[in-house]
Amino acid sequence: MIKLKIKPLSVNEAYQGRRFRTPKHDIFKTAIKYLLPDHLKIPEPPFTLELEFGFSSKASDLDNVLKLTIDSLQDKYCFNDKLIRRLIVNSEYVEKGKEYISFKIEHLEK
């Protein structure tokens, strides 16, 4: 798995209302773009995407960080997220300042 030392951003923090991005959204998208490795070989679809999030708050909501993370991966690696057919998601609690996102993209074996 590839581990990014970045605090996951929730949809609630990323958008104001229904349509307007917050400054946190833009900062997160720029930061994750630079943290993601440039030369990651994406397998043939369909995909299995495995994600793990390190949260420092026990109030963190796992499903709220999925959208922005998956969209960021899709933007960087030019694949369509509709081709993700299996999603494996885990989380753990970490100390403040040690938040992270880990991911692995594999071909889905049927």
Protein Blocks (a to p, Z undefined) as FASTA:
>chain_A
ZZdddddddfklmpgcjllccfklmmmmmmmmmmpcfklccdddddddddddddfbfkbc
fklmmmmmmmmmmmmnopafklpmbdcdddddddehiaccddddddddZZ
